[in-house]
Amino acid sequence: MIYLRKAEARGHASHGWLDSWHTFSFANYYDANFMGFSALRVINEDVIDPGQGFGTHPHKDMEILTYVLSGTVEHQDSMGNKEQIPAGEFQIMSAGTGVRHSEYNASSTEALHLYQIWIIPERTGIEPRYDQRRFSDVEGRQFILTPDARDGSLKVYQDMTLSRWVFAAGDSDSIAIEAGRRIWVQVVKGEINVNGEVAENSDALAIWDESALTIEANSAAEVLLFDLPPA
């Protein structure tokens, strides 16, 4: 089964300084049919005005991933981290037993565009931790998150992997899916065809009860592929 989640069907909030699209129920956006997908709880695509951002606020028992598409994030947290996350980098934070942090657009002139993704951890009470990484900008599939930090990926406390897949126009590739696994494909940019279903910028595909996927790139494209545990 493949379900296409069109970008324009997501929840939308405009706060003046923040333009945010919510794949799943979040803040004032609620849809009983979109409370999450397997261990995925939040996928927000945010555009933040220069110099603006989220003041210090708490999190607990959540794996929080930020992927910066353009601009730079200024991050500060209660663990003592004060870092900048530029475009192209991924940042993971385990909120675990509790952490407070702030996130701002580091630029006074340019907008900040990012994905923020929340993943439900395999257990509660994890010791808070922080990490960030830039991955080689090459075509093909790269692991970004894995439970065992394989192949230079960031560690995540959940039975899942996240891959970034970069395609040139006309490229295609296939993967097998283990029985019972759930797959979420988020299109960062470009247009792809997945088992005959076409998705483009900011669209997503929820996939279950499929044994294999063939991804064909109708244009230069980048996708995030989440391989998730059974619901």
Secondary structure, DSSP 8 states (H G I E B T S, - for coil): -EEEE-GGGSEEEE-SSEEEEESS-BTTB--TT-S-BTTEEEEEEEEE-TT-EEEEEEE-S-EEEEEEEESEEEEEETTS-EEEEETTEEEEEE-TT-EEEEEEE--SSS-EEEEEEEE--SSS----EEEEEE----SEEEEEEETT-GGG-EE-SSS-EEEEEEE-TT-EEEEE--TT-EEEEEEEES-EEETTEEE-TT-EEEE-S-SEEEEEESSSEEEEEEEE---
